[in-house]
Amino acid sequence: MSSNISLQKICEECAQPFIAKTLVTRFCSHLCNRRHNKKKATNQRLAISIAQEINISSPAETMKGIGNDYLKLPEAAAIMRVSRRTLFRLISEKKLKSKKVLGRTIILKEDIRAFFQIQ
């Protein structure tokens, strides 16, 4: 189904005039369309992060809300704000104590507190 329509429109992204072949065309090119979609996605991610209001607290305050006396490695890494690899490096350098329980590595809360007091 072809159309003989040709309308003079202004691109919503670059504000340049162009000839539109349909009534719903908003952008002069595929590039402008992609740029618009990328800006829209960025704005949505920004709105989500603002809505969540990321609460930054110290590692000691974060540990208060945890019920167990021990932490798994991903939990300890999140509390200490380091990667798992950095956590393994600290353990191998004997700067941070860890325990093995049934093949899993755990870290006691007291050991994390002691690590931060030394640092």
C-alpha positions as CSV (number, residue, x, y, z in Angstrom):
1,M,0.0,0.0,0.0
2,S,1.8,3.1,-1.2
3,S,1.0,6.7,-0.5
4,N,1.5,9.9,-2.5
5,I,1.6,12.0,0.7
6,S,4.6,14.2,1.2
7,L,4.6,16.6,4.1
8,Q,7.1,19.1,5.1
9,K,8.0,18.4,8.8
10,I,10.7,19.3,11.4
11,C,12.7,16.5,12.9
12,E,12.2,16.3,16.7
13,E,15.8,15.4,17.3
14,C,17.9,17.7,15.1
15,A,15.2,20.3,14.3
16,Q,16.0,20.2,10.5
17,P,13.2,20.3,8.0
18,F,12.6,17.1,6.0
19,I,9.9,15.6,3.7
20,A,7.8,13.0,5.5
21,K,6.1,10.2,3.5
22,T,3.7,9.3,6.2
23,L,1.6,11.3,8.7
24,V,3.3,9.7,11.8
25,T,7.0,10.2,10.8
26,R,8.8,12.1,13.6
27,F,12.5,12.0,12.6
28,C,14.4,12.8,9.5
29,S,16.6,9.7,9.6
30,H,17.3,6.4,11.4
31,L,20.2,8.1,13.1
32,C,18.0,10.8,14.6
33,N,15.6,8.1,15.7
34,R,18.3,6.1,17.5
35,R,19.7,9.2,19.2
36,H,16.2,10.1,20.5
37,N,15.7,6.5,21.8
38,K,19.1,6.6,23.5
39,K,18.3,9.9,25.3
40,K,14.9,8.5,26.3
41,A,16.5,5.4,27.8
42,T,19.1,7.4,29.7
43,N,16.4,9.7,31.1
44,Q,14.4,6.7,32.3
45,R,17.4,5.2,34.0
46,L,18.2,8.5,35.7
47,A,14.6,8.9,36.8
48,I,14.7,5.4,38.3
49,S,17.9,6.1,40.2
50,I,16.5,9.3,41.6
51,A,13.3,7.6,42.6
52,Q,15.2,5.0,44.5
53,E,17.3,7.6,46.3
54,I,20.4,5.5,46.9
55,N,21.2,5.6,50.6
56,I,24.9,5.6,51.2
57,S,25.9,4.5,54.7
58,S,29.1,3.3,56.4
59,P,29.9,-0.4,56.4
60,A,29.4,-0.5,60.2
61,E,25.9,0.9,59.9
62,T,25.1,-1.6,57.1
63,M,26.1,-4.5,59.3
64,K,23.8,-3.5,62.1
65,G,20.7,-4.7,60.2
66,I,22.1,-8.2,59.4
67,G,20.9,-10.9,61.8
68,N,23.7,-13.6,61.3
69,D,27.1,-13.5,62.9
70,Y,28.7,-14.4,59.6
71,L,28.5,-13.2,56.0
72,K,28.8,-15.0,52.7
73,L,31.5,-13.5,50.3
74,P,29.0,-11.6,48.1
75,E,27.4,-10.1,51.2
76,A,30.7,-9.1,52.7
77,A,31.9,-7.6,49.4
78,A,28.7,-5.5,49.2
79,I,29.1,-4.3,52.8
80,M,32.8,-3.5,52.4
81,R,32.1,-1.9,48.9
82,V,34.8,-4.0,47.2
83,S,34.7,-6.7,44.6
84,R,34.8,-10.4,45.4
85,R,38.3,-10.5,43.8
86,T,39.5,-7.9,46.2
87,L,38.0,-9.8,49.1
88,F,39.8,-13.0,48.0
89,R,43.1,-11.0,47.7
90,L,42.6,-9.6,51.3
91,I,42.0,-13.1,52.5
92,S,45.1,-14.6,50.7
93,E,47.3,-11.7,52.1
94,K,46.0,-12.6,55.6
95,K,44.6,-9.1,56.1
96,L,41.1,-10.5,56.6
97,K,40.2,-13.7,58.4
98,S,37.8,-16.2,56.9
99,K,36.4,-19.6,57.7
100,K,35.6,-22.6,55.5
101,V,32.3,-24.3,56.3
102,L,31.3,-27.3,54.1
103,G,33.3,-25.9,51.2
104,R,31.9,-22.4,51.5
105,T,34.0,-19.4,52.6
106,I,32.4,-17.2,55.2
107,I,33.6,-14.1,57.1
108,L,32.6,-13.3,60.6
109,K,31.2,-9.8,61.3
110,E,33.8,-9.3,64.1
111,D,36.6,-10.0,61.5
112,I,35.2,-7.2,59.2
113,R,35.0,-4.8,62.2
114,A,38.6,-5.7,63.2
115,F,39.7,-5.1,59.6
116,F,38.2,-1.6,59.5
117,Q,39.7,-0.7,62.9
118,I,43.2,-1.7,61.8
119,Q,42.8,0.3,58.5
